[in-house]
Amino acid sequence: MAKEQSNVRERQRTGLREPRRYKVTIYNDDFTTMEFVVKVLMQVFFKSQTEAEQLMLQVHHSDKAVVGIYTYDMAVSKVQKATSMAREEGFPLRLTYEPE
Protein backbone atom coordinates (compact mmCIF):
# COMPACT_ATOMS: atom_id res chain seq x y z
CA MET A 1 0.00 0.00 0.00
CA ALA A 2 1.31 3.50 -0.89
CA LYS A 3 1.80 6.16 1.79
CA GLU A 4 -0.65 9.01 1.62
CA GLN A 5 0.69 12.52 1.79
CA SER A 6 -1.43 15.19 3.29
CA ASN A 7 -1.23 18.96 3.20
CA VAL A 8 -1.71 19.21 6.95
CA ARG A 9 1.34 20.33 8.89
CA GLU A 10 1.83 19.92 12.56
CA ARG A 11 2.04 23.18 14.41
CA GLN A 12 5.09 23.80 16.48
CA ARG A 13 4.80 25.88 19.60
CA THR A 14 7.14 28.78 19.66
CA GLY A 15 8.33 30.46 22.82
CA LEU A 16 6.51 33.72 22.20
CA ARG A 17 5.56 35.70 25.24
CA GLU A 18 4.78 39.25 26.10
CA PRO A 19 7.89 41.44 26.36
CA ARG A 20 9.14 42.34 29.81
CA ARG A 21 7.92 45.70 31.08
CA TYR A 22 10.01 48.37 32.78
CA LYS A 23 8.90 51.06 35.19
CA VAL A 24 10.33 54.54 34.84
CA THR A 25 10.90 56.40 38.11
CA ILE A 26 11.60 60.10 38.54
CA TYR A 27 13.44 61.37 41.63
CA ASN A 28 13.26 64.58 43.63
CA ASP A 29 16.21 66.94 43.94
CA ASP A 30 16.71 70.39 45.40
CA PHE A 31 17.59 72.12 42.13
CA THR A 32 15.17 71.08 39.38
CA THR A 33 12.19 73.41 39.29
CA MET A 34 8.65 72.13 39.64
CA GLU A 35 7.73 73.81 36.37
CA PHE A 36 10.47 71.95 34.52
CA VAL A 37 9.36 68.60 35.97
CA VAL A 38 5.81 69.29 34.76
CA LYS A 39 7.18 70.24 31.33
CA VAL A 40 9.15 66.96 31.08
CA LEU A 41 6.15 64.91 32.19
CA MET A 42 3.96 66.55 29.55
CA GLN A 43 6.43 66.57 26.64
CA VAL A 44 8.25 63.26 27.14
CA PHE A 45 5.67 61.13 28.94
CA PHE A 46 2.57 62.72 27.36
CA LYS A 47 0.81 63.39 30.67
CA SER A 48 -2.02 65.90 30.90
CA GLN A 49 -1.40 69.16 32.78
CA THR A 50 -3.34 67.89 35.80
CA GLU A 51 -1.68 64.47 35.86
CA ALA A 52 1.77 66.04 35.43
CA GLU A 53 1.17 68.40 38.35
CA GLN A 54 -0.06 65.54 40.57
CA LEU A 55 3.02 63.45 39.72
CA MET A 56 5.30 66.42 40.34
CA LEU A 57 3.77 66.93 43.80
CA GLN A 58 4.09 63.21 44.54
CA VAL A 59 7.79 63.40 43.64
CA HIS A 60 8.18 66.52 45.75
CA HIS A 61 6.63 64.92 48.85
CA SER A 62 7.76 61.29 48.46
CA ASP A 63 11.19 61.85 46.86
CA LYS A 64 10.23 59.68 43.86
CA ALA A 65 7.31 58.52 41.73
CA VAL A 66 6.71 55.96 39.00
CA VAL A 67 5.98 57.89 35.83
CA GLY A 68 4.93 54.96 33.66
CA ILE A 69 5.49 51.36 32.63
CA TYR A 70 6.90 50.70 29.17
CA THR A 71 8.72 48.16 27.04
CA TYR A 72 12.50 48.21 27.41
CA ASP A 73 13.15 50.33 24.29
CA MET A 74 10.51 52.90 25.20
CA ALA A 75 11.69 53.15 28.82
CA VAL A 76 15.32 53.69 27.77
CA SER A 77 14.33 56.22 25.12
CA LYS A 78 12.14 58.26 27.47
CA VAL A 79 14.74 58.29 30.26
CA GLN A 80 17.44 59.43 27.81
CA LYS A 81 15.24 62.14 26.30
CA ALA A 82 14.16 63.52 29.69
CA THR A 83 17.73 63.41 31.02
CA SER A 84 19.11 65.25 27.99
CA MET A 85 16.38 67.91 28.31
CA ALA A 86 17.35 68.40 31.96
CA ARG A 87 21.07 68.65 31.19
CA GLU A 88 20.42 71.22 28.44
CA GLU A 89 18.58 73.34 31.03
CA GLY A 90 21.28 72.76 33.67
CA PHE A 91 19.17 70.58 35.99
CA PRO A 92 20.39 67.38 37.70
CA LEU A 93 17.02 65.62 37.27
CA ARG A 94 17.40 61.86 37.67
CA LEU A 95 15.23 59.17 36.11
CA THR A 96 15.74 55.42 36.15
CA TYR A 97 14.14 52.34 34.61
CA GLU A 98 13.96 48.88 36.16
CA PRO A 99 12.06 45.67 35.46
CA GLU A 100 8.50 45.72 36.72
N, C-alpha and C positions, 0 to 999 in steps of 0.2 A: 504494500500500500504506500502511496506517495504522501510525503509530508505536506500539510496545508500551510500556506503562508497567509498571515492575516495582516491587515493594515493597523491593527491596534498595537500601540506601544505601551509599555509599562511606564508609569510615572515614577520619577525618582524624586524623593524629597530633598529639597535643598535647605541649607541652614539659614534661611532668610529670617531676620527678626528686626524689630523696630530698632532704629539707631539709639545709642545711649544719649541721654539728655544731660545738659550741663546748666547749673544755675549760676547766674551772674550776680555778684554781690558788689554793692558800692559802700565805701567806708567814709566815715566822718573825719574831717581834719579841721584845724583851727584857721586855715587860710583860704580855702575855696569858698567863694560867696554862695549864698543860698540861691541867688538869681542864676548863677552859672550852673549849679546843679540842676535846677529846673530846666534850663535851656538844654543841657545834655540829655536829660530824660525825655524831653519832647522831640529833639532832633535825631537822636541816635536810637532811642528805644521806642519812639512813636507813642508816647504816653500823652493823654489829654492834659490840659493845663491843671485841672483839679487833681487828677491822679498823680501828676508830677509833683505838685505841691505837697500832697499827702505823703508821698515817698520821701521827699526832701525832709519833711518834719520828722518822719520816722528815723531817718538816718541821723538827723540832728540830736534826737533824744536817745536813740538806742545804739549809737555809734556805727551801725551798719544796717543794711536792708537788702533783701533779694529783689532785684529789679525785674528779672524774668528768667524763664527756663527755655533753653534753645538747644538745637543740635550743636555739635562741637564746632563746626565751621562758622556758624552764626555767632556763637558765644565769643569765639576768638576774635572775629571781625568787629563785633560791637565793642568789646573791651579795648581793642587797639584803636578804633576810631575815637572813642570817648577819651582815652588817655592822650592821644595826639592833640585833640581839641584843647584839653586841659593844659598840656605843655605849651601850646602856642599862646595861650592866655597867661602863662606863668603860674598856674595852679598845680599843687601836688596831689590832685585828686587820684585816689587809688580804687581800682576795680579789679576783681578777680573772677575766675570761673573755675568750677569744680564739679565733678560728677554728682548728679542728683542722688 
